[in-house]
Amino acid sequence: MFEGIIGHDFQKNILLRAAQDNLASHSYLFAGPDGIGKKMVAVEFAKLLNCGGALPGPAGKCVCASCRKIEKGIHPDVALVEFAGVKNIKVDQVRDEIEERLYLRPFEGRFKVVIVDESERMNQNAQSAFLKTLEEPPPGSVIILVTSRPDSLLPTLRSRCQTVEFSALPDDLVAGVLREQGGMSPEEALLASRLSGGSIGKALGFDGGLLEWRRELITRLGNIRKNSASDISSLTEHISSGASPDETERLELGFRFIMLWIRDLALARIGSGRITNTDFMESVNNEARKWDLKDLLEIERQAERAWYDIVRANANTKLVLDNLFIKLSVNSGMG
């Protein structure tokens, strides 16, 4: 099991033992950064729970009928629930897509397994409604909530789950895969691994066009002039016309690169920590000297709030971006 999933050996062994010893919890929370393999591990865990073979170890691949069906997404007792394009998952969606599946008895497997990807997108009413299911789970069911933002889930909901924490994959591991599979140079591989936050999938998607778009974004951030309407408008337009055709993905990448830039400035300001933007080291050090650390931390908080307002509160994207860049420009560190 877990074939093709790099890293997370500790987490995989915990789940393997739970399946082998029949000690699986009714509900799990798989928490960790985006794109590092949490969902893949959840699917493999569902295979372990319903495996018709001899439960092979972490490196082995089972070819029993149950595992093959789960891999193809056609197993009647295993559901991967994904709300593509939905910013706020509502009560009715939780009932229709999650709870109705759980309350059906297992048809051919040992467990009814429902994996909810990006579970943090459930709004508070939906989370509150889902609490009853977590408090009194149907017999023979296993619920796996996958999230990159566990703090967005209600504390009472988190407390009903066994949390399995996932960490970003190490730079050298990701960079090694990028060199072998992506044909990147050592410098490109290191940069892409850090920009990806330890996600091999994301890093492999950092092609030349996307990296050039990012370089232009960082250059404009570093050169924004105080109260310059043209610079602010140009930055917003640059993100809006990004390398990705999907608006949500484009915005997510733009905010990620902005947050990493601000974080690098803070690390350079205190003189310690791992710089992400290795190709902008001189600019990072020059800009960091212009900032007070408390201002950088405040700007970071405001950027996080801006992202929340766009994704969860459906705020006007252009207005939110303009306001964020105005705050950047009027700070004493800029211009």
N, C-alpha and C positions, 0 to 999 in steps of 0.2 A: 504493500500500500504506500501511498504518498509518493509514488514514482513521478519524477519530473518536478517535484516541489523542492526547491533549493532552500536550505537553512531551516530554522525553526525546529531543530532536532529535539529540544526539551519538550516543546508543546506536542510534537508528534508522538513522543514516547508516553507522555501522560495520557493522551487519548487512546493510544494503542492498548495500554494497560487497562483503562476503563472498559474498553470493549472486550478484551480477553477475559477479565475478571467479572464481567457482567455488573459493573458498578457505574454505568453511565448515569449522569444526572438527568433530570427531566428538562432542565433548561440551562443553556450556556450563553455567555456573552463573549464573543471573539472580538477583542478590542485591540486596535493598533493602527498605524499610519495607512493611508490609502495605497492600494496597489502592491502590497508585499506578499500576497498569497493567502490571506485569511479565508476568503471564500473557497479557494481551491482546497484548503485543509478541511473546511467544513464538509465539502462534498466527499472527500476521501474518508472522513469520519463516518458519514452516512453509509458508505460502502462497508466499513468495518463493522458497523452495528448490524447490518443485514447480510453480511457475507455468507454465501453458501459453501465456501471452501473451508480451508483450515486456518483462516486468519493469518496470512503471510506477514512477515515483519515489515518495517518501514521501507525497506529498499525493494521489496518484492511486488510484482504486479499480479493480482488475482484475475482470472478469466472466467469465474463462475457466472452463471446467468444473471444473478442479482447485481453483481458489480458491473457487468456489461450494460445492463439496463440503466443503472444509475449514471454511468458515464455518458450514455446517449440521451439522458434526460427523459426516459420513458418508463421508469419504475413507478408503479401505482402507489407506492407508499413513501416516496421521497419527492419532495417538492422544493425547488429553488425559486423563491418568490422575489422578483425584481420589479420595481415600479419605475420603469424607464420613462424619463421625462416628467415625472411627478415630483414637485418640490415639497409638497406637504401631503403626507399619507393620512387619510381621514378614517374616521371610525368605520364607515361602511366598507371601505376598502380592506381594512383589517379583518372585519367579519367575513367578507366574501372570499378574500384571497388566502387568509391564514387560518382563522378559527374553523371554518367549515371543513377544511382539509384535515385539521387535527382531530376533529370529533368523529371522523370515519375510522372504523376499526381497520387495523392492518390487513391488507388483502392477501399478500403472499410473503411479506417480510416479517421479521421479529419486531421491528419498530416502525411506527409512523414518524418520519423525520421531516420537519419543515425548517428550511433555512431562509431567513429574512435578510437580504442584503441591504446595506445602507439603512439600517433600522432607525438611525437617528432622524430620518426624515418623517417619522410618525409625529403628527402634532400632539399636543399635550392631551387633548380629548381622546385621541386614538390610543395613546400610551396608557391613560387611565382605564380605558375600556379593556385593554389587553391584560391589565393586572390580574383580573379575576381568573383568566386562563392560566397565568403563571402561578397563581396561588393554588389553583385546583386543576393541575394539568390532567388531560385524559389519560387513562391507563395505556401503557405501551407507546407513549409519545415522547419525542425528544425535540425540543425547540432550540434552534441556534440563531441568535441575533448577532449579526455581523455589523460592526460599526468602526468608523475612524474618529468618531466624536462621542465617546461614552458620556461626557459631561452634558450632552444634549438630551440624554435620557433621564427620566425621573429617578431619583435615588431609590424610591420604593421598588421600581421596576428592576434596577440594577441589583438590588439586594436579593431578589428572587432567583437570580441566575448565578451559576458558577462561572466566574470570570477567568478567561484564558487570555493573558496578555501577550501580544505579539510586538516585537521590536523591529525597527528598520534593519534590513540586511547590512552587514559590514561593507564599507566602501571597496575593500580589496576583493571581496567575493563578487560583488556586482560588476566591478571594473573588469575582473577576469572573464566573466561571461560576455561582456560587451566586446572585449578584444577578440574572443574566440568566435562568437556568433554574429556580432555586428561589424567586425573588421575595423574597429576604431583604433586609433593610436592610443598609447598610454595616457597622454594628456587629455585627449577627448573622452576617453573612458572614465578617467577620474572625475572630470567635470560633470559628465552626464550622470554618473553614479550619485554624486552629491546633490545635483539638481533634482534627481528623481526621488530623493528621500529614502533611498534603499529599496526602490522598486525596480526589478529587472524589466518588467513589462513596460513601465513608463520610460525607462532609460533607453530601451531599444527603439522607442518611438521618437526619440529626440534626433530627428534628421537634420540635414544642413539648413533647410528652410526655417524650421522651428528655432534652431539655435541662433540663426541670423536675426530672426524676429526678436528673440530675447536680448541679443546684444544691442540692438537698436533701442529696445525698451530701457535697458539699464543705462545706456548712454544718455538717453533723454532724462531719466530720473536724476542722474548725476549733474546734468547741466541746466535743470529747471531754474528759471530766474524768479526772483521775488515778485509776487503779484503779477506775473506775466500771463495775461489771458491767452495769448497765442500758444505759449508753452503748455499750458494746462489743457487747452483744446486739442493740441497736437497729441499729447499723451493719451487722452481719452479716445481719440480717433485711432491711434495706433493699436490700442487694445481691441477696439471694435472691429478692426480690419486685420485681425491676427491670422496666423498660419493655419489654424483649425477652422473648418467651415461650421462646426457646431458651436453655437454661441456660449452654451454653458461650459463646454470644455475649454474654449478660448478664454473666458473670464477666469475659470479656475486656474489655468496656467498663468495668466497675467497676474492674478493676486498672489500665486505661489512665488513667482519671480520677484514681485515687489516685497513680499514678506521676507524672503531670503536676503534681499539687498539690505533691508532695514536691520535684520538680524546680524548681518556681517558688519554693518557699521557699529552696532552695539558691541560686538565681540572685539572689533579692532579698537574701540574706545577704551575698553577695560584691559586690552592687551593680552587676552587669552581666548582660547576656543578655536574650533575648526572653521575656517573660512570656506564658504561654499563657492563663491564666484572667483575661482582661482585665476581666471583670465582677466580679472579686473582688480588685481591686488593693489596696484598703485592708486587707482581711483578710490578704492575702499579706504585705504589708509589716509589719503588726502581729505576725503569727505568726513571721515570719522573725527578728525581734529576740529572740525567746525561745529560739532554737536555737543550738547550736554547729554549725559546718559539718560537722565530722567525724561528729557524731551524725546529721545529715541524710543524709550519704553512706552511713552504716551502715544506716539505715532503708530507704534506697533499695535497697541490696543485699539486705536481708531481704525486701522486697516482691517483688523479682525471684525470689528463691528460693521464696517462697510460691507464686507463679504457676507456677514449674517443678514444684513438688511436686504441685500440683493437676492440671496438664495432663499431665505426663510420668510422674509417680510414682503417680498415682491415689490420692493422699492424701485423707483426709476433708475435704471442702470447708469445712464449718462449723468444724471444729477448727483448720484452717490459718488461716482468717479471724479467728477469735477470738484465736489466738496473735499474729497480726500486729497486731491492734488493741490487744492488751494491751501489746505493745512500744511502740506509738505513745503509749499513755496514760501509761506509767510513765516515759517519757523526760522529762527536765527541761524540755523545751520545751512540754510539754502540761500543761494543768490549772493 
